[in-house]
Amino acid sequence: MMKKSSKMMILVWVVLTMLVLAGAYFFIPGSLSDNNGLFVVSEGESVDSVIGRLVEAGYVRNRTVFHWSLLWSGLSTRIQPGQHDLTGVRSYSGIIRRLAEPDEAGLEVTLLLREGETLRDLQSSLVGLGLDKAADDLFVLTGQPAIVGSVDPSVMERLKNEYDFLMNVPDQLGLEGFLFPDTYRLYRDASASDVIHRLLDNFGQKVWLESKTAITSSDRTLFEIVTMASILEREVRGVEDMGLVSDIFWRRLDVGMPLQADSTVNYATNGDSPSVSYEDTRFDSPFNTYLYRGLPVGPIGNPGVEAIQAAFNPESNTFWYFLTDTEGDVHYARTLQEHNSNKSRYLKR
């Protein structure tokens, strides 16, 4: 009888223990009143260390009970490093489940593509974020910057089927100009295809969806407008100046005058001089508007909304020339003589 009684007592004790652990696991709350709900687990940190800090931070009231709850959950070996949001979690089970989830923020990076930046800049940013594979494959999908005919025609054909705003892009050119400048959250394992689709999707939303009617009703194609906008983005800073320079450039094109935009030379040579040299203006490239009349063969960067709006909605004026000084101020002229005077006065060579 004693043996049966002892076995029964042990069984009761085990059952009660399991019930206590279950209750602790599902119902015992931690106190979140003195923290902001964010808890960081370090890479390689031990379970004991994590539990100790949970107690110190006020998430866990009873270290022993939480330890047994963790063992009972079967997740003690699956605690993930990184930042975990414990805001509003009211039970040990909830805390344990959150700690076992991957840190999504740690799996992402922030890509910033600024207005006017180029494919070269985008590739450099991807490298800086550790997205080396995406950076290596980028030009396969977008084409080499400033090199006509470097894009795979089959790639562009597929993209044109996905994005109707690319239909006017010549077959030998790539995606420069249509990768919308913005801030993006990307997974660390994002491919080049993932990246360009995010940027193209955004162009469709921010530019094409908003301005399609106005652009299609103008006498310029979207490709021409984006090409002009990419020059405006690099030549002047302010919205008002973009509108004025847009009118100057379109009028010069209409009468057959060369644009002679330094930014197009810099794109061709991969330079960044605010005032290019005579030797640079002789660099043979279809992007060089000193050598070739008309618009460059394609965009020289990726313009933002304001530059695109200025390109299809120029501000009428009577100037024919302009220059931007070393401070970023723009000086306009109606005659070549006035322009040369401004160059002598405002540009330091």
C-alpha positions as a Markdown table, in Angstrom:
| # | Residue | x | y | z |
|---|---|---|---|---|
| 1 | Met | 0.0 | 0.0 | 0.0 |
| 2 | Met | 2.8 | 2.4 | 0.9 |
| 3 | Lys | 4.5 | 1.8 | -2.5 |
| 4 | Lys | 1.3 | 2.5 | -4.3 |
| 5 | Ser | 0.7 | 5.6 | -2.2 |
| 6 | Ser | 4.3 | 6.8 | -2.9 |
| 7 | Lys | 3.8 | 6.3 | -6.6 |
| 8 | Met | 0.5 | 8.2 | -6.5 |
| 9 | Met | 2.2 | 11.1 | -4.6 |
| 10 | Ile | 4.9 | 11.3 | -7.2 |
| 11 | Leu | 2.4 | 11.2 | -10.0 |
| 12 | Val | 0.4 | 14.0 | -8.3 |
| 13 | Trp | 3.6 | 16.0 | -7.8 |
| 14 | Val | 4.5 | 15.6 | -11.4 |
| 15 | Val | 1.1 | 16.6 | -12.6 |
| 16 | Leu | 1.0 | 19.6 | -10.3 |
| 17 | Thr | 4.4 | 20.7 | -11.5 |
| 18 | Met | 3.3 | 20.4 | -15.1 |
| 19 | Leu | 0.2 | 22.4 | -14.4 |
| 20 | Val | 2.3 | 25.1 | -12.6 |
| 21 | Leu | 4.7 | 25.2 | -15.5 |
| 22 | Ala | 1.9 | 25.4 | -18.0 |
| 23 | Gly | 0.2 | 28.1 | -16.0 |
| 24 | Ala | 3.5 | 30.0 | -15.9 |
| 25 | Tyr | 4.1 | 29.5 | -19.5 |
| 26 | Phe | 0.8 | 30.7 | -20.7 |
| 27 | Phe | -0.4 | 33.2 | -18.1 |
| 28 | Ile | 2.3 | 34.7 | -15.8 |
| 29 | Pro | 3.0 | 38.2 | -17.1 |
| 30 | Gly | 6.2 | 40.2 | -16.9 |
| 31 | Ser | 6.2 | 43.8 | -15.9 |
| 32 | Leu | 6.7 | 46.1 | -18.9 |
| 33 | Ser | 6.2 | 49.4 | -17.1 |
| 34 | Asp | 9.8 | 50.4 | -16.9 |
| 35 | Asn | 11.0 | 49.6 | -20.5 |
| 36 | Asn | 10.1 | 50.4 | -24.1 |
| 37 | Gly | 9.3 | 46.9 | -25.2 |
| 38 | Leu | 12.6 | 46.3 | -27.1 |
| 39 | Phe | 15.0 | 43.6 | -26.0 |
| 40 | Val | 18.2 | 42.7 | -27.8 |
| 41 | Val | 19.8 | 39.3 | -27.8 |
| 42 | Ser | 23.5 | 39.3 | -28.6 |
| 43 | Glu | 25.1 | 36.9 | -31.1 |
| 44 | Gly | 26.3 | 33.8 | -29.2 |
| 45 | Glu | 24.7 | 35.0 | -25.9 |
| 46 | Ser | 23.9 | 32.1 | -23.4 |
| 47 | Val | 20.4 | 31.2 | -22.3 |
| 48 | Asp | 21.3 | 32.0 | -18.7 |
| 49 | Ser | 22.5 | 35.5 | -19.7 |
| 50 | Val | 19.3 | 36.2 | -21.7 |
| 51 | Ile | 17.1 | 35.1 | -18.8 |
| 52 | Gly | 19.1 | 37.1 | -16.3 |
| 53 | Arg | 18.7 | 40.3 | -18.4 |
| 54 | Leu | 15.0 | 39.6 | -18.9 |
| 55 | Val | 14.7 | 39.6 | -15.1 |
| 56 | Glu | 16.7 | 42.7 | -14.7 |
| 57 | Ala | 14.7 | 44.5 | -17.4 |
| 58 | Gly | 11.4 | 43.6 | -15.7 |
| 59 | Tyr | 10.1 | 41.3 | -18.4 |
| 60 | Val | 10.3 | 38.2 | -16.1 |
| 61 | Arg | 9.4 | 38.1 | -12.4 |
| 62 | Asn | 10.6 | 34.6 | -11.5 |
| 63 | Arg | 13.9 | 33.4 | -13.0 |
| 64 | Thr | 13.4 | 29.8 | -12.1 |
| 65 | Val | 9.8 | 29.5 | -13.3 |
| 66 | Phe | 10.8 | 31.2 | -16.6 |
| 67 | His | 13.8 | 28.9 | -17.0 |
| 68 | Trp | 11.6 | 25.8 | -16.7 |
| 69 | Ser | 8.9 | 27.4 | -18.9 |
| 70 | Leu | 11.6 | 27.8 | -21.6 |
| 71 | Leu | 12.7 | 24.2 | -21.3 |
| 72 | Trp | 9.1 | 23.0 | -21.3 |
| 73 | Ser | 8.4 | 25.0 | -24.5 |
| 74 | Gly | 11.1 | 23.2 | -26.4 |
| 75 | Leu | 12.5 | 26.5 | -27.8 |
| 76 | Ser | 15.5 | 26.9 | -25.5 |
| 77 | Thr | 17.9 | 26.2 | -28.3 |
| 78 | Arg | 16.1 | 28.4 | -30.8 |
| 79 | Ile | 16.5 | 31.9 | -29.2 |
| 80 | Gln | 17.4 | 34.2 | -32.1 |
| 81 | Pro | 20.0 | 37.0 | -31.9 |
| 82 | Gly | 18.9 | 40.6 | -32.7 |
| 83 | Gln | 16.2 | 43.0 | -31.6 |
| 84 | His | 12.9 | 41.7 | -30.4 |
| 85 | Asp | 9.8 | 43.8 | -29.8 |
| 86 | Leu | 8.1 | 42.6 | -26.6 |
| 87 | Thr | 5.6 | 45.4 | -26.4 |
| 88 | Gly | 2.3 | 44.2 | -25.2 |
| 89 | Val | 3.5 | 40.6 | -24.5 |
| 90 | Arg | 1.7 | 39.5 | -21.3 |
| 91 | Ser | 2.8 | 35.9 | -20.8 |
| 92 | Tyr | 6.0 | 33.9 | -20.6 |
| 93 | Ser | 4.8 | 31.9 | -23.6 |
| 94 | Gly | 4.6 | 35.1 | -25.6 |
| 95 | Ile | 8.0 | 36.3 | -24.6 |
| 96 | Ile | 9.5 | 32.9 | -25.5 |
| 97 | Arg | 7.8 | 32.8 | -28.9 |
| 98 | Arg | 9.1 | 36.4 | -29.7 |
| 99 | Leu | 12.6 | 35.5 | -28.7 |
| 100 | Ala | 12.5 | 32.5 | -31.0 |
| 101 | Glu | 11.5 | 34.6 | -34.0 |
| 102 | Pro | 14.2 | 36.0 | -36.4 |
| 103 | Asp | 15.0 | 39.7 | -36.1 |
| 104 | Glu | 13.3 | 40.9 | -39.3 |
| 105 | Ala | 15.0 | 44.3 | -38.9 |
| 106 | Gly | 18.3 | 42.7 | -38.7 |
| 107 | Leu | 17.6 | 40.9 | -42.0 |
| 108 | Glu | 17.0 | 44.2 | -43.8 |
| 109 | Val | 19.1 | 47.1 | -45.0 |
| 110 | Thr | 18.2 | 50.6 | -46.0 |
| 111 | Leu | 19.0 | 51.7 | -49.5 |
| 112 | Leu | 19.0 | 55.4 | -50.3 |
| 113 | Leu | 19.0 | 56.4 | -54.0 |
| 114 | Arg | 19.2 | 60.2 | -54.2 |
| 115 | Glu | 17.7 | 62.4 | -57.0 |
| 116 | Gly | 20.1 | 62.4 | -59.9 |
| 117 | Glu | 22.2 | 59.5 | -58.9 |
| 118 | Thr | 23.3 | 57.0 | -61.5 |
| 119 | Leu | 23.5 | 53.3 | -62.0 |
| 120 | Arg | 27.2 | 53.6 | -60.9 |
| 121 | Asp | 26.0 | 55.2 | -57.6 |
| 122 | Leu | 23.4 | 52.5 | -57.1 |
| 123 | Gln | 25.9 | 49.8 | -57.6 |
| 124 | Ser | 28.3 | 51.5 | -55.1 |
| 125 | Ser | 25.4 | 51.8 | -52.6 |
| 126 | Leu | 24.6 | 48.1 | -52.9 |
| 127 | Val | 28.3 | 47.2 | -52.3 |
| 128 | Gly | 28.3 | 49.5 | -49.2 |
| 129 | Leu | 25.3 | 47.6 | -47.8 |
| 130 | Gly | 26.9 | 44.3 | -48.3 |
| 131 | Leu | 24.6 | 43.2 | -51.2 |
| 132 | Asp | 27.6 | 42.1 | -53.2 |
| 133 | Lys | 25.7 | 39.6 | -55.4 |
| 134 | Ala | 23.0 | 42.2 | -56.3 |
| 135 | Ala | 25.8 | 44.7 | -57.1 |
| 136 | Asp | 27.7 | 42.1 | -59.3 |
| 137 | Asp | 24.5 | 41.3 | -61.3 |
| 138 | Leu | 23.1 | 44.8 | -61.5 |
| 139 | Phe | 24.5 | 45.9 | -64.9 |
| 140 | Val | 23.4 | 42.6 | -66.4 |
| 141 | Leu | 19.8 | 43.7 | -66.0 |
| 142 | Thr | 20.2 | 47.5 | -66.3 |
| 143 | Gly | 22.9 | 47.8 | -68.9 |
| 144 | Gln | 26.3 | 49.4 | -68.4 |
| 145 | Pro | 26.1 | 53.1 | -67.6 |
| 146 | Ala | 27.1 | 55.3 | -70.6 |
| 147 | Ile | 27.6 | 52.3 | -72.9 |
| 148 | Val | 25.0 | 52.0 | -75.6 |
| 149 | Gly | 24.1 | 48.4 | -76.5 |
| 150 | Ser | 25.3 | 46.8 | -73.3 |
| 151 | Val | 21.9 | 45.6 | -72.2 |
| 152 | Asp | 20.5 | 42.1 | -73.0 |
| 153 | Pro | 17.6 | 42.7 | -75.4 |
| 154 | Ser | 15.7 | 39.8 | -73.9 |
| 155 | Val | 15.9 | 41.4 | -70.5 |
| 156 | Met | 14.5 | 44.6 | -71.7 |
| 157 | Glu | 11.8 | 42.8 | -73.6 |
| 158 | Arg | 10.6 | 41.1 | -70.5 |
| 159 | Leu | 10.7 | 44.4 | -68.5 |
| 160 | Lys | 8.8 | 46.2 | -71.2 |
| 161 | Asn | 6.1 | 43.6 | -70.9 |
| 162 | Glu | 5.9 | 44.3 | -67.2 |
| 163 | Tyr | 6.2 | 48.1 | -67.3 |
| 164 | Asp | 4.4 | 50.0 | -70.1 |
| 165 | Phe | 6.3 | 53.2 | -69.3 |
| 166 | Leu | 9.5 | 51.5 | -70.7 |
| 167 | Met | 8.0 | 51.1 | -74.1 |
| 168 | Asn | 9.7 | 54.2 | -75.6 |
| 169 | Val | 13.1 | 53.2 | -74.3 |
| 170 | Pro | 15.3 | 52.3 | -77.3 |
| 171 | Asp | 16.3 | 48.6 | -77.4 |
| 172 | Gln | 20.0 | 49.3 | -77.1 |
| 173 | Leu | 19.5 | 51.3 | -73.9 |
| 174 | Gly | 18.9 | 50.1 | -70.3 |
| 175 | Leu | 17.1 | 51.3 | -67.2 |
| 176 | Glu | 19.1 | 54.5 | -66.4 |
| 177 | Gly | 16.5 | 57.2 | -65.6 |
| 178 | Phe | 13.7 | 54.9 | -64.5 |
| 179 | Leu | 15.0 | 53.7 | -61.2 |
| 180 | Phe | 13.1 | 56.0 | -58.9 |
| 181 | Pro | 15.2 | 57.8 | -56.2 |
| 182 | Asp | 13.8 | 57.1 | -52.8 |
| 183 | Thr | 14.5 | 55.2 | -49.5 |
| 184 | Tyr | 14.0 | 51.5 | -49.7 |
| 185 | Arg | 14.1 | 48.6 | -47.2 |
| 186 | Leu | 15.6 | 45.6 | -48.7 |
| 187 | Tyr | 16.4 | 42.1 | -47.4 |
| 188 | Arg | 20.1 | 41.3 | -47.1 |
| 189 | Asp | 19.7 | 38.5 | -49.6 |
| 190 | Ala | 17.9 | 40.7 | -52.2 |
| 191 | Ser | 18.9 | 39.9 | -55.8 |
| 192 | Ala | 19.6 | 42.5 | -58.5 |
| 193 | Ser | 16.1 | 41.6 | -59.9 |
| 194 | Asp | 14.5 | 42.3 | -56.5 |
| 195 | Val | 16.2 | 45.7 | -56.4 |
| 196 | Ile | 15.3 | 46.9 | -59.8 |
| 197 | His | 11.7 | 45.7 | -59.6 |
| 198 | Arg | 11.3 | 47.7 | -56.3 |
| 199 | Leu | 12.6 | 50.8 | -58.0 |
| 200 | Leu | 10.7 | 50.3 | -61.2 |
| 201 | Asp | 7.5 | 49.7 | -59.2 |
| 202 | Asn | 8.0 | 52.9 | -57.4 |
| 203 | Phe | 8.6 | 54.8 | -60.6 |
| 204 | Gly | 5.3 | 53.5 | -61.9 |
| 205 | Gln | 3.5 | 54.7 | -58.7 |
| 206 | Lys | 5.2 | 58.0 | -58.1 |
| 207 | Val | 5.6 | 59.2 | -61.7 |
| 208 | Trp | 3.7 | 57.2 | -64.3 |
| 209 | Leu | 0.5 | 56.8 | -62.3 |
| 210 | Glu | 0.5 | 60.4 | -61.2 |
| 211 | Ser | 1.5 | 62.1 | -64.4 |
| 212 | Lys | 0.6 | 59.7 | -67.3 |
| 213 | Thr | -2.2 | 61.9 | -68.6 |
| 214 | Ala | -0.1 | 65.1 | -68.6 |
| 215 | Ile | 2.9 | 63.4 | -70.2 |
| 216 | Thr | 1.0 | 61.5 | -72.9 |
| 217 | Ser | -0.9 | 64.8 | -73.8 |
| 218 | Ser | 2.4 | 66.7 | -74.3 |
| 219 | Asp | 4.4 | 66.7 | -77.5 |
| 220 | Arg | 7.3 | 64.8 | -75.9 |
| 221 | Thr | 7.7 | 61.1 | -75.1 |
| 222 | Leu | 8.2 | 59.9 | -71.6 |
| 223 | Phe | 11.7 | 58.8 | -72.6 |
| 224 | Glu | 12.6 | 62.4 | -73.8 |
| 225 | Ile | 11.1 | 63.9 | -70.7 |
| 226 | Val | 13.1 | 61.6 | -68.4 |
| 227 | Thr | 16.2 | 62.3 | -70.3 |
| 228 | Met | 15.7 | 66.0 | -70.0 |
| 229 | Ala | 14.8 | 65.7 | -66.3 |
| 230 | Ser | 18.0 | 63.7 | -65.7 |
| 231 | Ile | 20.0 | 66.7 | -67.1 |
| 232 | Leu | 18.1 | 69.2 | -65.1 |
| 233 | Glu | 18.7 | 67.2 | -61.9 |
| 234 | Arg | 22.5 | 67.5 | -62.4 |
| 235 | Glu | 22.6 | 71.0 | -63.8 |
| 236 | Val | 20.6 | 73.0 | -61.2 |
| 237 | Arg | 19.3 | 72.5 | -57.7 |
| 238 | Gly | 16.1 | 74.5 | -57.1 |
| 239 | Val | 12.7 | 73.7 | -58.6 |
| 240 | Glu | 12.3 | 77.3 | -60.0 |
| 241 | Asp | 15.7 | 77.0 | -61.8 |
| 242 | Met | 14.8 | 73.6 | -63.1 |
| 243 | Gly | 11.7 | 75.1 | -64.8 |
| 244 | Leu | 13.7 | 77.9 | -66.3 |
| 245 | Val | 16.5 | 75.7 | -67.6 |
| 246 | Ser | 14.0 | 73.2 | -68.9 |
| 247 | Asp | 12.5 | 76.0 | -71.1 |
| 248 | Ile | 16.0 | 77.1 | -72.2 |
| 249 | Phe | 17.0 | 73.6 | -73.2 |
| 250 | Trp | 13.8 | 72.7 | -75.1 |
| 251 | Arg | 14.0 | 76.0 | -77.1 |
| 252 | Arg | 17.7 | 75.3 | -77.9 |
| 253 | Leu | 16.7 | 71.9 | -79.2 |
| 254 | Asp | 13.9 | 73.3 | -81.2 |
| 255 | Val | 16.2 | 75.7 | -83.1 |
| 256 | Gly | 19.1 | 73.3 | -83.5 |
| 257 | Met | 21.4 | 74.7 | -80.9 |
| 258 | Pro | 23.6 | 72.3 | -79.0 |
| 259 | Leu | 22.8 | 71.8 | -75.3 |
| 260 | Gln | 26.4 | 71.8 | -74.2 |
| 261 | Ala | 25.5 | 70.5 | -70.8 |
| 262 | Asp | 28.6 | 69.8 | -68.6 |
| 263 | Ser | 26.6 | 67.1 | -66.8 |
| 264 | Thr | 26.3 | 65.0 | -70.0 |
| 265 | Val | 30.1 | 65.1 | -70.4 |
| 266 | Asn | 30.6 | 64.1 | -66.8 |
| 267 | Tyr | 28.3 | 61.1 | -67.3 |
| 268 | Ala | 30.2 | 60.0 | -70.4 |
| 269 | Thr | 33.6 | 60.3 | -68.7 |
| 270 | Asn | 32.5 | 59.3 | -65.2 |
| 271 | Gly | 33.7 | 62.6 | -64.0 |
| 272 | Asp | 32.2 | 65.1 | -61.5 |
| 273 | Ser | 33.7 | 68.5 | -62.6 |
| 274 | Pro | 31.3 | 71.5 | -62.2 |
| 275 | Ser | 33.0 | 73.0 | -65.2 |
| 276 | Val | 34.4 | 70.5 | -67.7 |
| 277 | Ser | 37.7 | 71.0 | -69.6 |
| 278 | Tyr | 37.9 | 71.5 | -73.3 |
| 279 | Glu | 39.6 | 68.1 | -73.6 |
| 280 | Asp | 36.6 | 66.5 | -71.9 |
| 281 | Thr | 34.2 | 68.1 | -74.3 |
| 282 | Arg | 36.0 | 66.3 | -77.1 |
| 283 | Phe | 35.3 | 62.9 | -75.5 |
| 284 | Asp | 33.5 | 60.9 | -78.1 |
| 285 | Ser | 30.2 | 59.6 | -76.6 |
| 286 | Pro | 26.6 | 59.8 | -77.8 |
| 287 | Phe | 25.9 | 61.2 | -74.3 |
| 288 | Asn | 28.2 | 64.2 | -74.9 |
| 289 | Thr | 26.0 | 67.2 | -75.9 |
| 290 | Tyr | 29.0 | 69.3 | -76.8 |
| 291 | Leu | 29.9 | 66.9 | -79.6 |
| 292 | Tyr | 26.4 | 65.8 | -80.6 |
| 293 | Arg | 23.3 | 68.0 | -81.1 |
| 294 | Gly | 20.0 | 67.1 | -79.6 |
| 295 | Leu | 19.3 | 65.3 | -76.3 |
| 296 | Pro | 21.9 | 62.7 | -75.2 |
| 297 | Val | 21.1 | 59.2 | -76.4 |
| 298 | Gly | 19.5 | 58.5 | -73.0 |
| 299 | Pro | 19.1 | 59.6 | -69.4 |
| 300 | Ile | 22.3 | 60.5 | -67.5 |
| 301 | Gly | 20.9 | 59.7 | -64.1 |
| 302 | Asn | 17.7 | 58.9 | -62.2 |
| 303 | Pro | 15.6 | 62.1 | -61.7 |
| 304 | Gly | 13.0 | 62.8 | -59.0 |
| 305 | Val | 9.5 | 64.0 | -59.4 |
| 306 | Glu | 10.3 | 67.7 | -59.4 |
| 307 | Ala | 12.8 | 67.5 | -62.2 |
| 308 | Ile | 10.4 | 65.3 | -64.2 |
| 309 | Gln | 7.6 | 67.8 | -63.7 |
| 310 | Ala | 9.9 | 70.7 | -64.7 |
| 311 | Ala | 10.8 | 68.8 | -67.9 |
| 312 | Phe | 7.3 | 68.4 | -69.2 |
| 313 | Asn | 6.1 | 71.7 | -67.7 |
| 314 | Pro | 8.9 | 74.3 | -68.3 |
| 315 | Glu | 8.8 | 77.9 | -67.1 |
| 316 | Ser | 8.7 | 80.2 | -70.1 |
| 317 | Asn | 11.5 | 82.8 | -70.2 |
| 318 | Thr | 13.7 | 84.7 | -72.7 |
| 319 | Phe | 17.1 | 83.4 | -71.6 |
| 320 | Trp | 19.3 | 81.3 | -73.9 |
| 321 | Tyr | 22.2 | 80.6 | -71.6 |
| 322 | Phe | 22.9 | 79.9 | -67.9 |
| 323 | Leu | 25.6 | 78.7 | -65.6 |
| 324 | Thr | 25.8 | 77.4 | -62.1 |
| 325 | Asp | 28.6 | 78.9 | -59.9 |
| 326 | Thr | 30.6 | 77.2 | -57.2 |
| 327 | Glu | 28.0 | 78.1 | -54.6 |
| 328 | Gly | 25.1 | 76.5 | -56.6 |
| 329 | Asp | 23.6 | 79.8 | -57.7 |
| 330 | Val | 22.4 | 80.0 | -61.3 |
| 331 | His | 23.2 | 83.0 | -63.5 |
| 332 | Tyr | 21.2 | 83.5 | -66.7 |
| 333 | Ala | 22.0 | 85.4 | -69.9 |
| 334 | Arg | 20.2 | 86.3 | -73.1 |
| 335 | Thr | 23.2 | 86.6 | -75.3 |
| 336 | Leu | 26.5 | 84.7 | -75.7 |
| 337 | Gln | 28.3 | 87.9 | -74.8 |
| 338 | Glu | 26.4 | 88.1 | -71.5 |
| 339 | His | 27.1 | 84.4 | -70.9 |
| 340 | Asn | 30.8 | 84.8 | -71.4 |
| 341 | Ser | 30.8 | 87.7 | -69.0 |
| 342 | Asn | 29.1 | 85.6 | -66.4 |
| 343 | Lys | 31.7 | 82.8 | -66.9 |
| 344 | Ser | 34.5 | 85.2 | -66.4 |
| 345 | Arg | 32.8 | 86.6 | -63.3 |
| 346 | Tyr | 31.4 | 83.5 | -61.5 |
| 347 | Leu | 33.5 | 80.6 | -62.6 |
| 348 | Lys | 37.0 | 79.9 | -61.3 |
| 349 | Arg | 39.0 | 77.7 | -63.4 |
